[in-house]
Amino acid sequence: MDTILSLLASLQQFFGQIFSFISGNMSIDLGLKIVLGYFFIIWAAFIIWVIKDITNRTTNIFIQTLSIFLVLLLTPIFGLPIYLLIRPRTTLLEQFYEEGDFEEGEGEDEWEDFHHCPHCNHLVSSEFRFCPKCAIELTKSCTACNKQIRTEWVICPYCGNKEEKVKEEVVVKKVKKEKKEEVVKVEIEEI
């Protein structure tokens, strides 16, 4: 405990000597220059911050100029609090995302009209009966209620009738045969 107290006393004496040396050799004029220099550096930093902040908040040139001159002419002591009161509440990026959330729900409705082909993974409209890329049948009529349902569904969502998977295999085989015929026709035409 005595060693800690003696260490603290020696630190106090050391820093006391440094402070008395600086204050004894420094004139009031130099101290005032340092304080004023520090004030102008802070003032310039606030002006730069206001420029960046106001350009992120509005595109109105009049408000941008007014805000910059407010802090420039009234110093940070008076101008900065006034600027903080008159600046727009949100940034342009925040406004964009707030508007984007509203429009995002509308955009999802448009994408619900599309799905991927189970055979080739091509994006197709939900209204298409056949895939335009691989020609596989995408929808079929329910055997019980005659409403159009997707071929990969096991049960009809309208009436609950269980559908058979046999039709899908036949369609895939038919499409593969048609593709082979197309390849043969193309090769013959090219020669």
C-alpha positions as MATLAB code, in Angstrom:
seq = 'MDTILSLLASLQQFFGQIFSFISGNMSIDLGLKIVLGYFFIIWAAFIIWVIKDITNRTTNIFIQTLSIFLVLLLTPIFGLPIYLLIRPRTTLLEQFYEEGDFEEGEGEDEWEDFHHCPHCNHLVSSEFRFCPKCAIELTKSCTACNKQIRTEWVICPYCGNKEEKVKEEVVVKKVKKEKKEEVVKVEIEEI';
ca = [
       0.000    0.000    0.000;
       2.865    2.345    0.835;
       4.449    1.642   -2.547;
       1.238    2.603   -4.356;
       0.971    5.852   -2.384;
       4.604    6.712   -3.038;
       4.107    5.945   -6.757;
       1.058    8.230   -6.908;
       2.961   10.988   -5.076;
       5.868   10.748   -7.520;
       3.448   10.874  -10.502;
       1.761   13.938   -9.013;
       5.111   15.628   -8.516;
       6.223   14.747  -12.087;
       3.067   16.107  -13.758;
       3.117   19.148  -11.467;
       6.638   19.979  -12.621;
       5.647   19.573  -16.293;
       2.591   21.844  -15.840;
       4.582   24.512  -14.005;
       7.297   24.408  -16.717;
       4.718   24.844  -19.514;
       2.750   27.558  -17.732;
       5.943   29.411  -16.724;
       7.338   29.487  -20.258;
       4.075   30.109  -22.100;
       2.789   33.599  -22.425;
      -0.882   34.538  -22.400;
      -0.601   35.503  -26.050;
       0.507   31.987  -27.060;
      -2.224   30.362  -24.961;
      -4.855   32.589  -26.547;
      -3.583   31.714  -30.023;
      -3.808   27.997  -29.240;
      -7.371   28.326  -27.926;
      -8.456   30.441  -30.918;
      -6.765   28.044  -33.345;
      -8.600   25.135  -31.727;
     -11.902   27.069  -31.966;
     -11.398   27.756  -35.699;
     -10.524   24.111  -36.356;
     -13.743   23.029  -34.611;
     -15.687   25.693  -36.530;
     -14.296   24.438  -39.870;
     -15.116   20.846  -38.878;
     -18.720   21.833  -38.100;
     -19.020   23.625  -41.446;
     -17.754   20.538  -43.293;
     -20.153   18.336  -41.301;
     -23.096   20.656  -42.076;
     -22.233   20.596  -45.796;
     -22.186   16.791  -45.843;
     -25.280   16.480  -43.667;
     -27.478   18.949  -45.563;
     -26.544   17.495  -48.970;
     -27.626   14.081  -47.652;
     -30.948   15.514  -46.459;
     -32.201   17.699  -49.317;
     -31.565   18.609  -52.929;
     -32.972   22.134  -52.478;
     -30.078   24.526  -53.147;
     -31.675   27.377  -51.165;
     -31.941   25.306  -47.973;
     -28.411   23.953  -48.455;
     -26.953   27.441  -48.879;
     -28.952   28.850  -45.965;
     -27.774   26.066  -43.666;
     -24.120   26.467  -44.604;
     -24.153   30.262  -44.178;
     -26.042   29.919  -40.902;
     -23.204   27.934  -39.340;
     -20.547   29.965  -41.164;
     -21.790   33.390  -40.025;
     -23.289   32.640  -36.609;
     -20.456   30.375  -35.382;
     -21.095   26.850  -34.148;
     -22.269   28.156  -30.785;
     -25.388   29.825  -32.229;
     -25.613   28.525  -35.801;
     -25.387   24.796  -35.119;
     -28.395   24.600  -32.749;
     -30.468   26.643  -35.214;
     -29.344   24.366  -38.063;
     -30.317   21.269  -36.070;
     -33.802   22.739  -35.624;
     -34.436   23.662  -39.273;
     -32.806   20.736  -41.090;
     -35.036   18.039  -42.649;
     -35.828   15.182  -40.290;
     -34.738   12.328  -42.561;
     -31.996   11.841  -45.110;
     -32.731   11.242  -48.779;
     -31.698    7.598  -48.380;
     -34.131    7.097  -45.495;
     -36.895    8.734  -47.552;
     -36.092    6.410  -50.457;
     -36.359    3.323  -48.249;
     -39.575    4.558  -46.630;
     -41.130    5.001  -50.073;
     -39.588    1.724  -51.243;
     -41.354   -0.250  -48.491;
     -44.715    0.980  -49.762;
     -43.914    0.119  -53.370;
     -42.275   -3.170  -52.435;
     -45.618   -4.736  -51.559;
     -46.988   -3.776  -54.964;
     -43.988   -5.290  -56.734;
     -44.438   -8.615  -54.961;
     -47.919   -8.980  -56.436;
     -46.429   -8.777  -59.907;
     -43.888  -11.510  -59.128;
     -46.596  -13.821  -57.783;
     -47.789  -14.180  -61.384;
     -44.559  -16.018  -62.242;
     -43.003  -19.310  -61.204;
     -40.198  -21.576  -62.373;
     -40.671  -24.470  -64.737;
     -40.120  -27.731  -62.785;
     -38.216  -29.209  -65.726;
     -35.837  -26.467  -66.969;
     -36.187  -23.861  -64.157;
     -37.120  -21.145  -66.689;
     -39.223  -18.253  -65.323;
     -42.729  -18.544  -66.778;
     -46.057  -16.831  -66.234;
     -48.552  -18.646  -64.050;
     -51.061  -18.323  -66.894;
     -48.912  -20.378  -69.308;
     -50.038  -23.917  -69.935;
     -46.715  -24.988  -71.479;
     -43.147  -23.838  -70.822;
     -41.929  -21.778  -73.801;
     -38.368  -23.041  -73.337;
     -38.710  -26.806  -72.882;
     -42.368  -27.293  -73.963;
     -43.305  -29.273  -70.854;
     -46.915  -29.062  -69.706;
     -47.096  -26.758  -66.673;
     -50.797  -26.941  -65.870;
     -53.458  -29.556  -66.311;
     -57.170  -29.770  -65.724;
     -58.301  -31.361  -62.491;
     -60.153  -34.606  -63.215;
     -62.868  -33.730  -60.689;
     -63.531  -29.963  -61.034;
     -61.824  -29.162  -64.393;
     -59.921  -26.157  -62.955;
     -56.336  -25.549  -64.086;
     -53.724  -26.726  -61.568;
     -49.951  -27.159  -61.779;
     -48.723  -30.552  -62.865;
     -46.388  -30.927  -59.872;
     -49.251  -30.582  -57.379;
     -50.376  -33.843  -55.815;
     -53.803  -32.559  -54.768;
     -56.200  -30.053  -56.301;
     -56.401  -26.979  -54.018;
     -59.962  -26.257  -55.188;
     -61.718  -29.572  -54.648;
     -59.170  -31.731  -52.799;
     -59.042  -34.440  -55.467;
     -55.763  -36.397  -55.511;
     -54.087  -36.265  -58.898;
     -51.983  -38.983  -60.472;
     -48.312  -38.462  -61.338;
     -48.506  -40.681  -64.436;
     -49.511  -37.821  -66.722;
     -46.369  -35.862  -65.879;
     -44.070  -38.744  -66.822;
     -45.913  -39.212  -70.127;
     -45.611  -35.504  -70.910;
     -41.870  -35.506  -70.136;
     -41.341  -38.530  -72.409;
     -43.391  -36.849  -75.135;
     -41.348  -33.662  -74.850;
     -38.081  -35.611  -74.996;
     -39.256  -37.381  -78.159;
     -40.246  -34.029  -79.706;
     -36.830  -32.584  -78.851;
     -35.079  -35.516  -80.520;
     -37.185  -35.003  -83.636;
     -36.283  -31.290  -83.640;
     -32.570  -32.092  -83.324;
     -32.786  -34.542  -86.213;
     -34.657  -31.994  -88.357;
     -32.085  -29.298  -87.597;
     -29.171  -31.586  -88.458;
     -30.778  -32.581  -91.743;
     -31.457  -28.964  -92.681;
     -27.892  -27.897  -91.886;
     -26.313  -30.544  -94.153;
];
